[in-house]
Amino acid sequence: MTPEDTMSPLIPTALDSAMVILSLIAVILAIIALVFIAKDRRNFSSSIFAALFVCVVPLVGPVFYFIVRRDERRGGGGG
């Protein structure tokens, strides 16, 4: 009998719990970033690109948006 046979499929493992927490963090960050994008007064195409990037690249997209937004507010511009 292997350990997989004795484990219940209904009890989540540590990996399952970690994935749920990571997914929740990604969804919360995406929602917050989309709210900030909706409130931002940029041109339309820039806002659409930012929203698509946040939605298509989970977890990294919102973090990248917040970093770029912070730099733009400081006047860095990135270029």
mmCIF file of the N, C-alpha and C atoms, coordinates in Angstrom:
data_MODEL
# 
_entry.id   MODEL 
# 
loop_
_atom_site.group_PDB 
_atom_site.id 
_atom_site.type_symbol 
_atom_site.label_atom_id 
_atom_site.label_alt_id 
_atom_site.label_comp_id 
_atom_site.label_asym_id 
_atom_site.label_entity_id 
_atom_site.label_seq_id 
_atom_site.pdbx_PDB_ins_code 
_atom_site.Cartn_x 
_atom_site.Cartn_y 
_atom_site.Cartn_z 
_atom_site.occupancy 
_atom_site.B_iso_or_equiv 
_atom_site.pdbx_formal_charge 
_atom_site.auth_seq_id 
_atom_site.auth_comp_id 
_atom_site.auth_asym_id 
_atom_site.auth_atom_id 
_atom_site.pdbx_PDB_model_num 
ATOM 1   N N  . MET A 1 1  ? 0.842   -1.178 0.000   1.00 0.00 ? 1  MET A N  1 
ATOM 2   C CA . MET A 1 1  ? 0.000   0.000  0.000   1.00 0.00 ? 1  MET A CA 1 
ATOM 3   C C  . MET A 1 1  ? 0.894   1.250  0.000   1.00 0.00 ? 1  MET A C  1 
ATOM 4   N N  . THR A 1 2  ? 0.643   2.183  -0.912  1.00 0.00 ? 2  THR A N  1 
ATOM 5   C CA . THR A 1 2  ? 1.444   3.403  -1.014  1.00 0.00 ? 2  THR A CA 1 
ATOM 6   C C  . THR A 1 2  ? 0.788   4.536  -0.223  1.00 0.00 ? 2  THR A C  1 
ATOM 7   N N  . PRO A 1 3  ? 1.540   5.573  0.094   1.00 0.00 ? 3  PRO A N  1 
ATOM 8   C CA . PRO A 1 3  ? 0.944   6.705  0.836   1.00 0.00 ? 3  PRO A CA 1 
ATOM 9   C C  . PRO A 1 3  ? -0.203  7.378  0.073   1.00 0.00 ? 3  PRO A C  1 
ATOM 10  N N  . GLU A 1 4  ? -0.164  7.332  -1.255  1.00 0.00 ? 4  GLU A N  1 
ATOM 11  C CA . GLU A 1 4  ? -1.243  7.915  -2.043  1.00 0.00 ? 4  GLU A CA 1 
ATOM 12  C C  . GLU A 1 4  ? -2.561  7.170  -1.836  1.00 0.00 ? 4  GLU A C  1 
ATOM 13  N N  . ASP A 1 5  ? -2.474  5.889  -1.551  1.00 0.00 ? 5  ASP A N  1 
ATOM 14  C CA . ASP A 1 5  ? -3.677  5.095  -1.319  1.00 0.00 ? 5  ASP A CA 1 
ATOM 15  C C  . ASP A 1 5  ? -4.328  5.434  0.017   1.00 0.00 ? 5  ASP A C  1 
ATOM 16  N N  . THR A 1 6  ? -3.537  5.816  0.997   1.00 0.00 ? 6  THR A N  1 
ATOM 17  C CA . THR A 1 6  ? -4.088  6.083  2.322   1.00 0.00 ? 6  THR A CA 1 
ATOM 18  C C  . THR A 1 6  ? -4.538  7.536  2.495   1.00 0.00 ? 6  THR A C  1 
ATOM 19  N N  . MET A 1 7  ? -4.113  8.440  1.592   1.00 0.00 ? 7  MET A N  1 
ATOM 20  C CA . MET A 1 7  ? -4.489  9.849  1.705   1.00 0.00 ? 7  MET A CA 1 
ATOM 21  C C  . MET A 1 7  ? -5.894  10.069 1.155   1.00 0.00 ? 7  MET A C  1 
ATOM 22  N N  . SER A 1 8  ? -6.656  10.884 1.831   1.00 0.00 ? 8  SER A N  1 
ATOM 23  C CA . SER A 1 8  ? -7.993  11.210 1.369   1.00 0.00 ? 8  SER A CA 1 
ATOM 24  C C  . SER A 1 8  ? -7.909  12.315 0.320   1.00 0.00 ? 8  SER A C  1 
ATOM 25  N N  . PRO A 1 9  ? -8.566  12.157 -0.809  1.00 0.00 ? 9  PRO A N  1 
ATOM 26  C CA . PRO A 1 9  ? -8.546  13.209 -1.832  1.00 0.00 ? 9  PRO A CA 1 
ATOM 27  C C  . PRO A 1 9  ? -9.359  14.440 -1.421  1.00 0.00 ? 9  PRO A C  1 
ATOM 28  N N  . LEU A 1 10 ? -10.129 14.332 -0.354  1.00 0.00 ? 10 LEU A N  1 
ATOM 29  C CA . LEU A 1 10 ? -10.956 15.443 0.094   1.00 0.00 ? 10 LEU A CA 1 
ATOM 30  C C  . LEU A 1 10 ? -10.223 16.392 1.028   1.00 0.00 ? 10 LEU A C  1 
ATOM 31  N N  . ILE A 1 11 ? -9.103  15.955 1.586   1.00 0.00 ? 11 ILE A N  1 
ATOM 32  C CA . ILE A 1 11 ? -8.330  16.787 2.500   1.00 0.00 ? 11 ILE A CA 1 
ATOM 33  C C  . ILE A 1 11 ? -7.233  17.486 1.692   1.00 0.00 ? 11 ILE A C  1 
ATOM 34  N N  . PRO A 1 12 ? -7.246  18.817 1.685   1.00 0.00 ? 12 PRO A N  1 
ATOM 35  C CA . PRO A 1 12 ? -6.235  19.527 0.893   1.00 0.00 ? 12 PRO A CA 1 
ATOM 36  C C  . PRO A 1 12 ? -4.840  19.376 1.479   1.00 0.00 ? 12 PRO A C  1 
ATOM 37  N N  . THR A 1 13 ? -3.874  19.300 0.604   1.00 0.00 ? 13 THR A N  1 
ATOM 38  C CA . THR A 1 13 ? -2.483  19.220 1.031   1.00 0.00 ? 13 THR A CA 1 
ATOM 39  C C  . THR A 1 13 ? -1.934  20.640 1.186   1.00 0.00 ? 13 THR A C  1 
ATOM 40  N N  . ALA A 1 14 ? -0.695  20.741 1.625   1.00 0.00 ? 14 ALA A N  1 
ATOM 41  C CA . ALA A 1 14 ? -0.061  22.056 1.784   1.00 0.00 ? 14 ALA A CA 1 
ATOM 42  C C  . ALA A 1 14 ? 0.075   22.756 0.438   1.00 0.00 ? 14 ALA A C  1 
ATOM 43  N N  . LEU A 1 15 ? 0.349   21.997 -0.610  1.00 0.00 ? 15 LEU A N  1 
ATOM 44  C CA . LEU A 1 15 ? 0.468   22.587 -1.947  1.00 0.00 ? 15 LEU A CA 1 
ATOM 45  C C  . LEU A 1 15 ? -0.878  23.142 -2.412  1.00 0.00 ? 15 LEU A C  1 
ATOM 46  N N  . ASP A 1 16 ? -1.955  22.427 -2.136  1.00 0.00 ? 16 ASP A N  1 
ATOM 47  C CA . ASP A 1 16 ? -3.282  22.919 -2.492  1.00 0.00 ? 16 ASP A CA 1 
ATOM 48  C C  . ASP A 1 16 ? -3.591  24.230 -1.776  1.00 0.00 ? 16 ASP A C  1 
ATOM 49  N N  . SER A 1 17 ? -3.272  24.290 -0.515  1.00 0.00 ? 17 SER A N  1 
ATOM 50  C CA . SER A 1 17 ? -3.519  25.504 0.258   1.00 0.00 ? 17 SER A CA 1 
ATOM 51  C C  . SER A 1 17 ? -2.678  26.664 -0.250  1.00 0.00 ? 17 SER A C  1 
ATOM 52  N N  . ALA A 1 18 ? -1.423  26.396 -0.581  1.00 0.00 ? 18 ALA A N  1 
ATOM 53  C CA . ALA A 1 18 ? -0.550  27.449 -1.104  1.00 0.00 ? 18 ALA A CA 1 
ATOM 54  C C  . ALA A 1 18 ? -1.065  27.977 -2.441  1.00 0.00 ? 18 ALA A C  1 
ATOM 55  N N  . MET A 1 19 ? -1.552  27.098 -3.286  1.00 0.00 ? 19 MET A N  1 
ATOM 56  C CA . MET A 1 19 ? -2.078  27.528 -4.588  1.00 0.00 ? 19 MET A CA 1 
ATOM 57  C C  . MET A 1 19 ? -3.348  28.357 -4.431  1.00 0.00 ? 19 MET A C  1 
ATOM 58  N N  . VAL A 1 20 ? -4.188  28.009 -3.487  1.00 0.00 ? 20 VAL A N  1 
ATOM 59  C CA . VAL A 1 20 ? -5.403  28.792 -3.236  1.00 0.00 ? 20 VAL A CA 1 
ATOM 60  C C  . VAL A 1 20 ? -5.030  30.182 -2.743  1.00 0.00 ? 20 VAL A C  1 
ATOM 61  N N  . ILE A 1 21 ? -4.086  30.277 -1.821  1.00 0.00 ? 21 ILE A N  1 
ATOM 62  C CA . ILE A 1 21 ? -3.661  31.574 -1.299  1.00 0.00 ? 21 ILE A CA 1 
ATOM 63  C C  . ILE A 1 21 ? -3.025  32.414 -2.397  1.00 0.00 ? 21 ILE A C  1 
ATOM 64  N N  . LEU A 1 22 ? -2.175  31.812 -3.218  1.00 0.00 ? 22 LEU A N  1 
ATOM 65  C CA . LEU A 1 22 ? -1.538  32.527 -4.313  1.00 0.00 ? 22 LEU A CA 1 
ATOM 66  C C  . LEU A 1 22 ? -2.573  33.007 -5.334  1.00 0.00 ? 22 LEU A C  1 
ATOM 67  N N  . SER A 1 23 ? -3.564  32.183 -5.605  1.00 0.00 ? 23 SER A N  1 
ATOM 68  C CA . SER A 1 23 ? -4.628  32.577 -6.527  1.00 0.00 ? 23 SER A CA 1 
ATOM 69  C C  . SER A 1 23 ? -5.449  33.737 -5.973  1.00 0.00 ? 23 SER A C  1 
ATOM 70  N N  . LEU A 1 24 ? -5.756  33.691 -4.687  1.00 0.00 ? 24 LEU A N  1 
ATOM 71  C CA . LEU A 1 24 ? -6.499  34.799 -4.075  1.00 0.00 ? 24 LEU A CA 1 
ATOM 72  C C  . LEU A 1 24 ? -5.710  36.100 -4.120  1.00 0.00 ? 24 LEU A C  1 
ATOM 73  N N  . ILE A 1 25 ? -4.415  36.018 -3.866  1.00 0.00 ? 25 ILE A N  1 
ATOM 74  C CA . ILE A 1 25 ? -3.573  37.208 -3.938  1.00 0.00 ? 25 ILE A CA 1 
ATOM 75  C C  . ILE A 1 25 ? -3.572  37.769 -5.357  1.00 0.00 ? 25 ILE A C  1 
ATOM 76  N N  . ALA A 1 26 ? -3.466  36.896 -6.348  1.00 0.00 ? 26 ALA A N  1 
ATOM 77  C CA . ALA A 1 26 ? -3.459  37.341 -7.747  1.00 0.00 ? 26 ALA A CA 1 
ATOM 78  C C  . ALA A 1 26 ? -4.776  38.014 -8.118  1.00 0.00 ? 26 ALA A C  1 
ATOM 79  N N  . VAL A 1 27 ? -5.889  37.452 -7.698  1.00 0.00 ? 27 VAL A N  1 
ATOM 80  C CA . VAL A 1 27 ? -7.200  38.035 -8.018  1.00 0.00 ? 27 VAL A CA 1 
ATOM 81  C C  . VAL A 1 27 ? -7.378  39.380 -7.318  1.00 0.00 ? 27 VAL A C  1 
ATOM 82  N N  . ILE A 1 28 ? -6.994  39.459 -6.061  1.00 0.00 ? 28 ILE A N  1 
ATOM 83  C CA . ILE A 1 28 ? -7.146  40.720 -5.320  1.00 0.00 ? 28 ILE A CA 1 
ATOM 84  C C  . ILE A 1 28 ? -6.269  41.809 -5.935  1.00 0.00 ? 28 ILE A C  1 
ATOM 85  N N  . LEU A 1 29 ? -5.018  41.469 -6.266  1.00 0.00 ? 29 LEU A N  1 
ATOM 86  C CA . LEU A 1 29 ? -4.142  42.455 -6.898  1.00 0.00 ? 29 LEU A CA 1 
ATOM 87  C C  . LEU A 1 29 ? -4.686  42.909 -8.245  1.00 0.00 ? 29 LEU A C  1 
ATOM 88  N N  . ALA A 1 30 ? -5.229  41.975 -9.027  1.00 0.00 ? 30 ALA A N  1 
ATOM 89  C CA . ALA A 1 30 ? -5.784  42.329 -10.333 1.00 0.00 ? 30 ALA A CA 1 
ATOM 90  C C  . ALA A 1 30 ? -6.986  43.258 -10.182 1.00 0.00 ? 30 ALA A C  1 
ATOM 91  N N  . ILE A 1 31 ? -7.852  42.981 -9.227  1.00 0.00 ? 31 ILE A N  1 
ATOM 92  C CA . ILE A 1 31 ? -9.022  43.837 -9.009  1.00 0.00 ? 31 ILE A CA 1 
ATOM 93  C C  . ILE A 1 31 ? -8.592  45.237 -8.586  1.00 0.00 ? 31 ILE A C  1 
ATOM 94  N N  . ILE A 1 32 ? -7.641  45.318 -7.669  1.00 0.00 ? 32 ILE A N  1 
ATOM 95  C CA . ILE A 1 32 ? -7.158  46.632 -7.217  1.00 0.00 ? 32 ILE A CA 1 
ATOM 96  C C  . ILE A 1 32 ? -6.514  47.387 -8.380  1.00 0.00 ? 32 ILE A C  1 
ATOM 97  N N  . ALA A 1 33 ? -5.704  46.703 -9.180  1.00 0.00 ? 33 ALA A N  1 
ATOM 98  C CA . ALA A 1 33 ? -5.060  47.355 -10.320 1.00 0.00 ? 33 ALA A CA 1 
ATOM 99  C C  . ALA A 1 33 ? -6.097  47.835 -11.331 1.00 0.00 ? 33 ALA A C  1 
ATOM 100 N N  . LEU A 1 34 ? -7.126  47.036 -11.583 1.00 0.00 ? 34 LEU A N  1 
ATOM 101 C CA . LEU A 1 34 ? -8.163  47.445 -12.535 1.00 0.00 ? 34 LEU A CA 1 
ATOM 102 C C  . LEU A 1 34 ? -8.946  48.650 -12.027 1.00 0.00 ? 34 LEU A C  1 
ATOM 103 N N  . VAL A 1 35 ? -9.161  48.731 -10.726 1.00 0.00 ? 35 VAL A N  1 
ATOM 104 C CA . VAL A 1 35 ? -9.831  49.907 -10.157 1.00 0.00 ? 35 VAL A CA 1 
ATOM 105 C C  . VAL A 1 35 ? -8.955  51.143 -10.348 1.00 0.00 ? 35 VAL A C  1 
ATOM 106 N N  . PHE A 1 36 ? -7.661  51.014 -10.084 1.00 0.00 ? 36 PHE A N  1 
ATOM 107 C CA . PHE A 1 36 ? -6.744  52.143 -10.285 1.00 0.00 ? 36 PHE A CA 1 
ATOM 108 C C  . PHE A 1 36 ? -6.695  52.553 -11.758 1.00 0.00 ? 36 PHE A C  1 
ATOM 109 N N  . ILE A 1 37 ? -6.703  51.578 -12.656 1.00 0.00 ? 37 ILE A N  1 
ATOM 110 C CA . ILE A 1 37 ? -6.682  51.877 -14.091 1.00 0.00 ? 37 ILE A CA 1 
ATOM 111 C C  . ILE A 1 37 ? -7.959  52.607 -14.490 1.00 0.00 ? 37 ILE A C  1 
ATOM 112 N N  . ALA A 1 38 ? -9.095  52.184 -13.955 1.00 0.00 ? 38 ALA A N  1 
ATOM 113 C CA . ALA A 1 38 ? -10.369 52.832 -14.289 1.00 0.00 ? 38 ALA A CA 1 
ATOM 114 C C  . ALA A 1 38 ? -10.412 54.268 -13.778 1.00 0.00 ? 38 ALA A C  1 
ATOM 115 N N  . LYS A 1 39 ? -9.784  54.536 -12.647 1.00 0.00 ? 39 LYS A N  1 
ATOM 116 C CA . LYS A 1 39 ? -9.776  55.881 -12.086 1.00 0.00 ? 39 LYS A CA 1 
ATOM 117 C C  . LYS A 1 39 ? -8.727  56.789 -12.725 1.00 0.00 ? 39 LYS A C  1 
ATOM 118 N N  . ASP A 1 40 ? -7.744  56.183 -13.381 1.00 0.00 ? 40 ASP A N  1 
ATOM 119 C CA . ASP A 1 40 ? -6.647  56.952 -13.965 1.00 0.00 ? 40 ASP A CA 1 
ATOM 120 C C  . ASP A 1 40 ? -7.145  57.781 -15.147 1.00 0.00 ? 40 ASP A C  1 
ATOM 121 N N  . ARG A 1 41 ? -6.571  58.945 -15.339 1.00 0.00 ? 41 ARG A N  1 
ATOM 122 C CA . ARG A 1 41 ? -7.008  59.854 -16.395 1.00 0.00 ? 41 ARG A CA 1 
ATOM 123 C C  . ARG A 1 41 ? -6.055  59.842 -17.586 1.00 0.00 ? 41 ARG A C  1 
ATOM 124 N N  . ARG A 1 42 ? -5.588  58.688 -17.969 1.00 0.00 ? 42 ARG A N  1 
ATOM 125 C CA . ARG A 1 42 ? -4.720  58.567 -19.147 1.00 0.00 ? 42 ARG A CA 1 
ATOM 126 C C  . ARG A 1 42 ? -5.579  58.515 -20.403 1.00 0.00 ? 42 ARG A C  1 
ATOM 127 N N  . ASN A 1 43 ? -4.876  58.407 -21.534 1.00 0.00 ? 43 ASN A N  1 
ATOM 128 C CA . ASN A 1 43 ? -5.632  58.223 -22.771 1.00 0.00 ? 43 ASN A CA 1 
ATOM 129 C C  . ASN A 1 43 ? -6.205  56.804 -22.826 1.00 0.00 ? 43 ASN A C  1 
ATOM 130 N N  . PHE A 1 44 ? -7.180  56.606 -23.664 1.00 0.00 ? 44 PHE A N  1 
ATOM 131 C CA . PHE A 1 44 ? -7.950  55.365 -23.704 1.00 0.00 ? 44 PHE A CA 1 
ATOM 132 C C  . PHE A 1 44 ? -7.080  54.160 -24.078 1.00 0.00 ? 44 PHE A C  1 
ATOM 133 N N  . SER A 1 45 ? -6.236  54.292 -25.089 1.00 0.00 ? 45 SER A N  1 
ATOM 134 C CA . SER A 1 45 ? -5.443  53.140 -25.546 1.00 0.00 ? 45 SER A CA 1 
ATOM 135 C C  . SER A 1 45 ? -4.441  52.692 -24.478 1.00 0.00 ? 45 SER A C  1 
ATOM 136 N N  . SER A 1 46 ? -3.879  53.626 -23.745 1.00 0.00 ? 46 SER A N  1 
ATOM 137 C CA . SER A 1 46 ? -2.954  53.277 -22.670 1.00 0.00 ? 46 SER A CA 1 
ATOM 138 C C  . SER A 1 46 ? -3.672  52.518 -21.558 1.00 0.00 ? 46 SER A C  1 
ATOM 139 N N  . SER A 1 47 ? -4.884  52.956 -21.231 1.00 0.00 ? 47 SER A N  1 
ATOM 140 C CA . SER A 1 47 ? -5.662  52.280 -20.191 1.00 0.00 ? 47 SER A CA 1 
ATOM 141 C C  . SER A 1 47 ? -6.067  50.871 -20.627 1.00 0.00 ? 47 SER A C  1 
ATOM 142 N N  . ILE A 1 48 ? -6.462  50.727 -21.885 1.00 0.00 ? 48 ILE A N  1 
ATOM 143 C CA . ILE A 1 48 ? -6.842  49.400 -22.393 1.00 0.00 ? 48 ILE A CA 1 
ATOM 144 C C  . ILE A 1 48 ? -5.639  48.458 -22.367 1.00 0.00 ? 48 ILE A C  1 
ATOM 145 N N  . PHE A 1 49 ? -4.478  48.955 -22.803 1.00 0.00 ? 49 PHE A N  1 
ATOM 146 C CA . PHE A 1 49 ? -3.280  48.120 -22.785 1.00 0.00 ? 49 PHE A CA 1 
ATOM 147 C C  . PHE A 1 49 ? -2.934  47.691 -21.362 1.00 0.00 ? 49 PHE A C  1 
ATOM 148 N N  . ALA A 1 50 ? -3.003  48.627 -20.420 1.00 0.00 ? 50 ALA A N  1 
ATOM 149 C CA . ALA A 1 50 ? -2.685  48.308 -19.025 1.00 0.00 ? 50 ALA A CA 1 
ATOM 150 C C  . ALA A 1 50 ? -3.672  47.283 -18.474 1.00 0.00 ? 50 ALA A C  1 
ATOM 151 N N  . ALA A 1 51 ? -4.962  47.445 -18.769 1.00 0.00 ? 51 ALA A N  1 
ATOM 152 C CA . ALA A 1 51 ? -5.969  46.504 -18.274 1.00 0.00 ? 51 ALA A CA 1 
ATOM 153 C C  . ALA A 1 51 ? -5.768  45.113 -18.878 1.00 0.00 ? 51 ALA A C  1 
ATOM 154 N N  . LEU A 1 52 ? -5.461  45.048 -20.156 1.00 0.00 ? 52 LEU A N  1 
ATOM 155 C CA . LEU A 1 52 ? -5.205  43.747 -20.784 1.00 0.00 ? 52 LEU A CA 1 
ATOM 156 C C  . LEU A 1 52 ? -3.965  43.083 -20.186 1.00 0.00 ? 52 LEU A C  1 
ATOM 157 N N  . PHE A 1 53 ? -2.933  43.868 -19.952 1.00 0.00 ? 53 PHE A N  1 
ATOM 158 C CA . PHE A 1 53 ? -1.709  43.320 -19.372 1.00 0.00 ? 53 PHE A CA 1 
ATOM 159 C C  . PHE A 1 53 ? -1.968  42.762 -17.976 1.00 0.00 ? 53 PHE A C  1 
ATOM 160 N N  . VAL A 1 54 ? -2.746  43.492 -17.191 1.00 0.00 ? 54 VAL A N  1 
ATOM 161 C CA . VAL A 1 54 ? -3.070  43.039 -15.828 1.00 0.00 ? 54 VAL A CA 1 
ATOM 162 C C  . VAL A 1 54 ? -3.885  41.749 -15.872 1.00 0.00 ? 54 VAL A C  1 
ATOM 163 N N  . CYS A 1 55 ? -4.795  41.637 -16.823 1.00 0.00 ? 55 CYS A N  1 
ATOM 164 C CA . CYS A 1 55 ? -5.652  40.446 -16.902 1.00 0.00 ? 55 CYS A CA 1 
ATOM 165 C C  . CYS A 1 55 ? -4.941  39.240 -17.512 1.00 0.00 ? 55 CYS A C  1 
ATOM 166 N N  . VAL A 1 56 ? -4.054  39.482 -18.475 1.00 0.00 ? 56 VAL A N  1 
ATOM 167 C CA . VAL A 1 56 ? -3.421  38.370 -19.193 1.00 0.00 ? 56 VAL A CA 1 
ATOM 168 C C  . VAL A 1 56 ? -2.242  37.788 -18.410 1.00 0.00 ? 56 VAL A C  1 
ATOM 169 N N  . VAL A 1 57 ? -1.521  38.636 -17.690 1.00 0.00 ? 57 VAL A N  1 
ATOM 170 C CA . VAL A 1 57 ? -0.346  38.178 -16.953 1.00 0.00 ? 57 VAL A CA 1 
ATOM 171 C C  . VAL A 1 57 ? -0.671  38.219 -15.460 1.00 0.00 ? 57 VAL A C  1 
ATOM 172 N N  . PRO A 1 58 ? -1.230  37.143 -14.926 1.00 0.00 ? 58 PRO A N  1 
ATOM 173 C CA . PRO A 1 58 ? -1.643  37.176 -13.526 1.00 0.00 ? 58 PRO A CA 1 
ATOM 174 C C  . PRO A 1 58 ? -0.461  37.284 -12.576 1.00 0.00 ? 58 PRO A C  1 
ATOM 175 N N  . LEU A 1 59 ? -0.674  37.970 -11.492 1.00 0.00 ? 59 LEU A N  1 
ATOM 176 C CA . LEU A 1 59 ? 0.273   38.200 -10.404 1.00 0.00 ? 59 LEU A CA 1 
ATOM 177 C C  . LEU A 1 59 ? 1.419   39.124 -10.807 1.00 0.00 ? 59 LEU A C  1 
ATOM 178 N N  . VAL A 1 60 ? 2.040   38.907 -11.950 1.00 0.00 ? 60 VAL A N  1 
ATOM 179 C CA . VAL A 1 60 ? 3.132   39.764 -12.385 1.00 0.00 ? 60 VAL A CA 1 
ATOM 180 C C  . VAL A 1 60 ? 2.585   41.056 -12.989 1.00 0.00 ? 60 VAL A C  1 
ATOM 181 N N  . GLY A 1 61 ? 1.480   40.977 -13.716 1.00 0.00 ? 61 GLY A N  1 
ATOM 182 C CA . GLY A 1 61 ? 0.891   42.148 -14.357 1.00 0.00 ? 61 GLY A CA 1 
ATOM 183 C C  . GLY A 1 61 ? 0.520   43.254 -13.383 1.00 0.00 ? 61 GLY A C  1 
ATOM 184 N N  . PRO A 1 62 ? -0.253  42.968 -12.338 1.00 0.00 ? 62 PRO A N  1 
ATOM 185 C CA . PRO A 1 62 ? -0.593  44.021 -11.385 1.00 0.00 ? 62 PRO A CA 1 
ATOM 186 C C  . PRO A 1 62 ? 0.628   44.602 -10.668 1.00 0.00 ? 62 PRO A C  1 
ATOM 187 N N  . VAL A 1 63 ? 1.574   43.752 -10.301 1.00 0.00 ? 63 VAL A N  1 
ATOM 188 C CA . VAL A 1 63 ? 2.778   44.238 -9.621  1.00 0.00 ? 63 VAL A CA 1 
ATOM 189 C C  . VAL A 1 63 ? 3.555   45.165 -10.554 1.00 0.00 ? 63 VAL A C  1 
ATOM 190 N N  . PHE A 1 64 ? 3.702   44.772 -11.806 1.00 0.00 ? 64 PHE A N  1 
ATOM 191 C CA . PHE A 1 64 ? 4.392   45.602 -12.790 1.00 0.00 ? 64 PHE A CA 1 
ATOM 192 C C  . PHE A 1 64 ? 3.656   46.927 -12.992 1.00 0.00 ? 64 PHE A C  1 
ATOM 193 N N  . TYR A 1 65 ? 2.324   46.878 -13.052 1.00 0.00 ? 65 TYR A N  1 
ATOM 194 C CA . TYR A 1 65 ? 1.544   48.111 -13.210 1.00 0.00 ? 65 TYR A CA 1 
ATOM 195 C C  . TYR A 1 65 ? 1.776   49.055 -12.036 1.00 0.00 ? 65 TYR A C  1 
ATOM 196 N N  . PHE A 1 66 ? 1.764   48.543 -10.819 1.00 0.00 ? 66 PHE A N  1 
ATOM 197 C CA . PHE A 1 66 ? 1.966   49.401 -9.652  1.00 0.00 ? 66 PHE A CA 1 
ATOM 198 C C  . PHE A 1 66 ? 3.373   49.996 -9.633  1.00 0.00 ? 66 PHE A C  1 
ATOM 199 N N  . ILE A 1 67 ? 4.376   49.243 -10.075 1.00 0.00 ? 67 ILE A N  1 
ATOM 200 C CA . ILE A 1 67 ? 5.745   49.767 -10.132 1.00 0.00 ? 67 ILE A CA 1 
ATOM 201 C C  . ILE A 1 67 ? 5.840   50.880 -11.171 1.00 0.00 ? 67 ILE A C  1 
ATOM 202 N N  . VAL A 1 68 ? 5.286   50.657 -12.353 1.00 0.00 ? 68 VAL A N  1 
ATOM 203 C CA . VAL A 1 68 ? 5.319   51.673 -13.410 1.00 0.00 ? 68 VAL A CA 1 
ATOM 204 C C  . VAL A 1 68 ? 4.521   52.895 -12.985 1.00 0.00 ? 68 VAL A C  1 
ATOM 205 N N  . ARG A 1 69 ? 3.388   52.691 -12.373 1.00 0.00 ? 69 ARG A N  1 
ATOM 206 C CA . ARG A 1 69 ? 2.543   53.807 -11.933 1.00 0.00 ? 69 ARG A CA 1 
ATOM 207 C C  . ARG A 1 69 ? 3.265   54.643 -10.882 1.00 0.00 ? 69 ARG A C  1 
ATOM 208 N N  . ARG A 1 70 ? 3.945   53.995 -9.952  1.00 0.00 ? 70 ARG A N  1 
ATOM 209 C CA . ARG A 1 70 ? 4.684   54.711 -8.917  1.00 0.00 ? 70 ARG A CA 1 
ATOM 210 C C  . ARG A 1 70 ? 5.797   55.547 -9.540  1.00 0.00 ? 70 ARG A C  1 
ATOM 211 N N  . ASP A 1 71 ? 6.519   54.959 -10.515 1.00 0.00 ? 71 ASP A N  1 
ATOM 212 C CA . ASP A 1 71 ? 7.596   55.700 -11.175 1.00 0.00 ? 71 ASP A CA 1 
ATOM 213 C C  . ASP A 1 71 ? 7.060   56.898 -11.949 1.00 0.00 ? 71 ASP A C  1 
ATOM 214 N N  . GLU A 1 72 ? 5.904   56.747 -12.587 1.00 0.00 ? 72 GLU A N  1 
ATOM 215 C CA . GLU A 1 72 ? 5.321   57.856 -13.338 1.00 0.00 ? 72 GLU A CA 1 
ATOM 216 C C  . GLU A 1 72 ? 4.872   58.961 -12.397 1.00 0.00 ? 72 GLU A C  1 
ATOM 217 N N  . ARG A 1 73 ? 4.355   58.606 -11.256 1.00 0.00 ? 73 ARG A N  1 
ATOM 218 C CA . ARG A 1 73 ? 3.919   59.623 -10.280 1.00 0.00 ? 73 ARG A CA 1 
ATOM 219 C C  . ARG A 1 73 ? 5.102   60.394 -9.708  1.00 0.00 ? 73 ARG A C  1 
ATOM 220 N N  . ARG A 1 74 ? 6.244   59.716 -9.604  1.00 0.00 ? 74 ARG A N  1 
ATOM 221 C CA . ARG A 1 74 ? 7.455   60.387 -9.108  1.00 0.00 ? 74 ARG A CA 1 
ATOM 222 C C  . ARG A 1 74 ? 8.093   61.251 -10.188 1.00 0.00 ? 74 ARG A C  1 
ATOM 223 N N  . GLY A 1 75 ? 7.689   61.048 -11.432 1.00 0.00 ? 75 GLY A N  1 
ATOM 224 C CA . GLY A 1 75 ? 8.252   61.828 -12.513 1.00 0.00 ? 75 GLY A CA 1 
ATOM 225 C C  . GLY A 1 75 ? 9.397   61.148 -13.230 1.00 0.00 ? 75 GLY A C  1 
ATOM 226 N N  . GLY A 1 76 ? 9.576   59.845 -12.956 1.00 0.00 ? 76 GLY A N  1 
ATOM 227 C CA . GLY A 1 76 ? 10.666  59.111 -13.581 1.00 0.00 ? 76 GLY A CA 1 
ATOM 228 C C  . GLY A 1 76 ? 10.443  58.853 -15.049 1.00 0.00 ? 76 GLY A C  1 
ATOM 229 N N  . GLY A 1 77 ? 9.242   58.450 -15.419 1.00 0.00 ? 77 GLY A N  1 
ATOM 230 C CA . GLY A 1 77 ? 8.920   58.224 -16.818 1.00 0.00 ? 77 GLY A CA 1 
ATOM 231 C C  . GLY A 1 77 ? 9.500   56.947 -17.392 1.00 0.00 ? 77 GLY A C  1 
ATOM 232 N N  . GLY A 1 78 ? 10.559  56.418 -16.819 1.00 0.00 ? 78 GLY A N  1 
ATOM 233 C CA . GLY A 1 78 ? 11.112  55.149 -17.261 1.00 0.00 ? 78 GLY A CA 1 
ATOM 234 C C  . GLY A 1 78 ? 11.943  55.234 -18.531 1.00 0.00 ? 78 GLY A C  1 
ATOM 235 N N  . GLY A 1 79 ? 12.229  56.398 -19.066 1.00 0.00 ? 79 GLY A N  1 
ATOM 236 C CA . GLY A 1 79 ? 12.977  56.403 -20.299 1.00 0.00 ? 79 GLY A CA 1 
ATOM 237 C C  . GLY A 1 79 ? 13.755  57.605 -20.400 1.00 0.00 ? 79 GLY A C  1 
# 
